[in-house]
Amino acid sequence: MPKQKTKKKSRYVPYAVGFKVPSDQAKIKAIGSHPIVSELDPQSSNGFEFFQPIPQPTNIDDWLAQYDEDGQSYGDYLKQCPWLSTRKLKYMLQQFVSDGKTILEKYPNGKIYLLPLGDFSGENCVNFKTLMDFAQMYLGIPVITLPGIALEEENSRIFWTENPEDRPTHGKRSSSRRRKFEINSRFHQPTNRIQLKLDETLLRLRSLIPTDAICMVGLTMYDLYGDDTDLFVAGMAAGNHRVAMFSFNRYDPALSFSIEKWYDITCDNSMSTIERRKLILQRSCKLLVHEIGHLLGIDHCIYYDCCMNGSGHLSEDFRQPMHLCPVDLHKLQTLVGFDVIERYQALAKFYKEHKMEEEHKWVTKRMAFINQSKT
C-alpha cells in the first residue's frame, strides 16, 4: 500500500485579520521627502540589505499575528506628534519657545530622566551610566539619571522608601519626613519569588517627575505584572503623564521562564559572565530607546524590520534589530535635529566598546553607504 502523502506544514502563520504588508511604494511614501536623500535611502549596498522586510509571523503569539496595525508614516507623525506643536503642552512646567523647530528648541531645558527603582548592584545588573550614555546618543536628547528609590522587602511584601530629596517641590514647601509605602505585589513562598504590580508604581512616578522633564522612565530588576491573570509584563507607559516603568528581569539570557507559572524560573550558570552581561546590556538598551520612542510620539513600525516594531513575546523582542528604519529615523531626526552621520559615529564607538559586533557592523556599513552616496 503506497504511503499517503502528507501536506507539508507551513512555517508561517497568518497575519492578524485586516493587516496588509505595505508595498514598496507605500514604504517609500512613508519615509517622506528629505533634503539629504542618502541618509534615508533604504536601498542595499554591495549585497548588504540595510532594512529587511518585517518577517511574516511564525508563531500565533507574534505581534503581527495578533494586531492589525495601521502604521504611522512620517507625514502622520508630523500631524500627530504633540512635541512639534506650536502650543505648549499643558502639563509641561518649563520654558517654551513657540517658534522652535525641534523639541530641544521648543523646550530648551528639557531632559529625559531615568530613575532606578530597587537594587542594581548585582553583577548581572545593567550599569546606569552606560544606559544613560546610549540613550542620549541614540535619541539626541539630554538624559539624566536620578538618585534611586529604595524598594525594601519585608515579610513577603515590598515597600517604596522615599527620602525628602527624592520629591520635587515645584516651588512649594516640602515635607522633611522620610516616607514609606507598601507597593502592590504577589509572592510565591515555595520559590521565594516576588512580582511588583504596575498600577501604584506608575502613580508614584507621576508625583516625582522633575519640572524640566520631557519624560521619566523608572527601571527595575524586579519582575512586573499588570493584571492578576498576567504571567508578566515588561512594563507600561503612561504617555499623557510622561512616565513609564520597565523591568530588565526577563532580559537575562541565562534565565528560562515557564509559559504557565510566573514564579517558575531556572538559571543556567554555565553561561559566561561576559557574554551574559553583554546580552543583558544589548537587550536593555533596545528596550529603553524603543519605549522612550513611544513617549516621543513614535508608534509601532510596520514598514521595515526596525527597533520600533512591536513584539508579542520575548523571543520576538530579542530578534529585532537595534537600528531605526528610514521612516522612524526621519521622525526622530525631525523631532530632535541631530546630524545623522554624527549620531551613527557615536553609536559605532559605543557598539565597538561594548562588543556589540552585529550592531557595529551594521552602523559602519551604513555610514560608508551614506558617505559614498554623497560623493
Residue pairs with C-beta under 8 A, 6 or more apart in sequence:
11 58
12 56
12 57
12 58
13 56
13 57
13 58
13 59
13 60
13 62
13 65
14 57
14 65
15 21
15 56
15 57
15 64
15 65
16 64
16 65
16 66
16 67
16 68
17 68
18 68
19 64
19 67
19 68
19 69
19 302
21 53
21 54
21 302
22 30
22 71
22 302
22 303
26 303
27 42
27 303
27 304
27 327
28 42
29 73
30 71
30 73
30 74
30 75
30 303
30 327
31 40
31 42
31 74
31 326
31 327
31 330
32 73
32 74
32 75
32 327
32 330
34 40
34 330
36 340
36 374
37 373
38 369
38 370
38 373
38 374
39 329
39 333
39 340
39 341
39 370
40 326
40 329
40 330
41 326
41 369
41 373
42 50
42 51
42 304
42 325
42 326
43 50
44 50
45 365
45 368
45 369
45 372
48 365
50 362
50 365
50 366
50 369
51 304
51 305
51 306
51 325
51 326
52 304
52 305
52 321
53 304
53 305
54 64
54 302
54 303
54 304
54 305
54 306
54 309
55 305
56 64
57 63
57 64
57 65
59 65
59 312
59 313
59 315
59 316
60 66
61 312
61 313
61 316
62 312
62 313
62 316
63 69
63 300
63 309
63 310
63 311
63 312
63 316
64 302
64 310
65 312
66 312
67 310
69 300
69 302
69 310
70 302
71 299
71 300
71 301
71 302
71 303
72 80
72 298
72 299
72 300
72 301
73 327
74 327
74 330
74 331
74 334
77 297
77 298
77 299
77 331
77 334
78 84
78 334
80 297
81 296
81 297
81 331
81 335
82 89
82 297
83 89
83 103
83 106
83 214
83 296
83 297
83 335
84 103
84 106
84 334
84 335
86 98
86 99
87 98
88 96
88 98
91 240
91 241
91 242
92 107
93 170
93 211
93 212
94 107
94 109
94 110
94 211
94 212
95 107
95 108
95 109
96 106
96 107
97 105
97 106
97 107
97 108
98 106
100 106
100 107
100 108
101 337
102 334
102 335
102 336
102 337
103 110
103 141
103 214
103 296
103 335
103 336
104 110
104 140
104 141
104 336
104 337
105 337
107 212
107 214
109 212
110 141
110 142
110 212
110 213
110 214
111 141
111 142
111 143
111 144
111 210
111 212
111 213
111 214
112 135
112 136
112 139
112 141
112 142
112 143
112 144
112 213
112 214
112 215
112 216
112 217
112 292
113 143
113 144
113 145
113 146
113 209
113 210
113 213
113 215
113 216
113 217
114 128
114 131
114 132
114 135
114 143
114 144
114 145
114 146
114 216
114 217
114 219
114 288
115 145
115 146
115 148
115 149
115 205
115 208
115 216
115 217
115 218
115 219
116 128
116 145
116 146
116 148
116 149
116 219
116 220
117 148
117 149
117 151
117 201
117 218
117 219
117 220
117 222
117 245
118 148
118 149
118 150
118 151
118 220
118 221
118 222
119 125
119 151
119 221
120 126
120 128
120 148
120 221
122 221
123 273
123 277
124 252
124 254
124 273
124 276
124 277
124 280
125 221
125 248
125 280
126 219
126 248
126 280
126 281
126 284
127 281
128 145
128 219
129 145
130 281
130 354
131 145
131 219
131 281
131 284
131 285
131 288
132 143
132 144
132 145
133 143
133 350
134 285
134 288
134 289
134 350
135 143
135 285
135 288
135 289
135 292
136 142
136 143
137 343
137 346
137 347
137 350
138 285
138 289
138 343
138 347
139 289
139 292
139 293
139 296
139 332
139 336
140 332
140 336
140 337
140 338
140 343
141 214
141 336
146 166
146 210
146 216
147 165
147 166
149 160
149 161
149 162
149 166
149 208
149 218
150 160
150 161
151 158
151 159
151 160
151 161
151 183
151 196
151 220
151 222
152 158
152 159
152 161
152 180
153 159
153 194
156 187
156 189
156 194
157 182
157 185
157 187
158 182
158 183
158 185
158 194
158 196
158 222
159 180
159 181
159 182
159 183
160 180
160 181
160 182
160 183
160 201
160 204
161 178
161 179
161 180
162 178
162 179
162 180
162 181
162 204
163 178
164 174
164 175
164 176
164 177
164 178
166 208
167 174
167 175
167 207
167 208
168 208
168 209
168 210
168 211
170 211
181 200
181 204
183 196
183 197
183 200
183 201
183 204
184 196
184 197
184 199
184 200
185 194
185 195
185 196
185 197
186 194
186 195
186 197
186 225
186 228
186 262
187 193
187 194
188 194
188 262
188 263
191 263
191 264
191 265
193 223
193 262
193 263
193 265
194 222
194 223
195 222
195 223
195 224
195 225
195 232
195 262
195 263
196 220
196 222
196 223
196 224
196 225
196 247
197 224
197 225
197 226
198 224
198 225
198 226
198 233
198 235
198 236
198 245
199 226
201 218
201 245
202 236
202 238
202 241
202 243
202 244
202 245
205 216
205 218
205 243
205 244
205 245
206 238
206 241
206 243
208 216
209 216
209 241
209 242
209 243
210 216
213 242
214 242
214 295
214 296
215 242
215 243
215 244
215 292
215 295
215 296
216 242
216 243
216 244
217 243
217 244
217 245
217 246
217 288
217 291
217 292
217 295
218 243
218 244
218 245
218 246
219 245
219 246
219 247
219 248
219 288
220 245
220 246
220 247
220 248
220 249
221 247
221 248
221 249
222 247
222 249
223 232
223 247
223 249
223 250
223 262
224 232
224 233
224 234
224 235
224 236
224 245
224 246
224 247
224 249
225 231
225 232
225 233
225 262
226 233
226 236
230 262
231 259
231 260
231 261
231 262
232 247
232 249
232 250
232 257
232 262
233 247
234 246
234 247
234 250
234 287
234 317
235 244
235 245
235 246
235 247
235 287
235 291
236 244
236 245
237 243
237 244
237 291
237 294
237 295
238 244
239 294
239 295
242 295
244 291
244 292
244 294
244 295
246 287
246 288
246 291
248 280
248 283
248 284
248 287
250 257
250 314
251 279
251 280
251 283
251 284
251 287
252 276
252 280
253 271
253 275
253 276
253 279
253 280
253 283
254 267
254 268
254 269
254 271
254 276
255 265
255 266
255 267
255 268
256 265
256 266
256 267
256 268
257 264
257 265
257 314
258 264
258 265
278 354
278 355
278 356
281 354
282 322
282 354
282 356
282 359
283 317
283 318
285 322
286 307
286 317
286 320
286 322
287 317
289 307
290 307
290 308
293 307
293 308
293 328
293 332
296 332
296 335
297 331
297 335
298 308
298 328
298 331
298 332
299 308
300 308
300 309
300 310
301 308
301 309
301 325
301 327
301 328
302 309
303 325
303 327
304 325
304 326
304 327
305 320
305 321
305 325
306 320
306 321
306 323
306 324
306 325
306 327
306 328
307 320
307 321
307 322
307 323
307 324
307 328
308 324
308 325
308 328
309 320
311 317
311 320
321 362
322 356
322 359
322 362
323 359
323 362
323 363
323 366
324 332
329 340
332 338
333 340
340 370
341 367
341 370
341 371
344 363
344 366
344 367
344 370
345 367
347 359
347 363
348 360
348 363
348 364
348 367
350 356
351 357
351 359
351 360
351 363
352 360
